[in-house]
Amino acid sequence: MFGIQEIDAQQLHEWLSSKENVRLLDVRTPGEIAQGVIPGTEILPLHMVPIEPIEVADDEKLVIYCRSGARSGQACGYLMQQKGLQNVYNLRGGIIAWASAGYPIASAKT
């Protein structure tokens, strides 16, 4: 996964707290998503990433996460290599790291 930009839970929390233009994308399965999401998240299962049109504004940071960071890393790599997107970040450790740091988890909107 050469060239993938990663951030940790603390950095993401700082970005969200400072009102940075951050967009969250959860690529987990519906069963995983039912257990909770990072507040403000868009949901797009990993297998849909190549199909759905995903655009990132010049001033926007797209942070992708999954359970542990592996699948979201794949999504980041795909979007960077195949779609040419630049402001894409993988949440290192995924939602596990986010929750372990004590940051909020919300119910998924259905």
Secondary structure, DSSP 8 states (H G I E B T S, - for coil): -TT-EEE-HHHHHHHHHTT--EEEEE-S-HHHHTT-B-TTEEE--GGGTTTS-----TT-EEEEE-SSSHHHHHHHHHHHHTT---SEEEETTHHHHHHHTT---B----
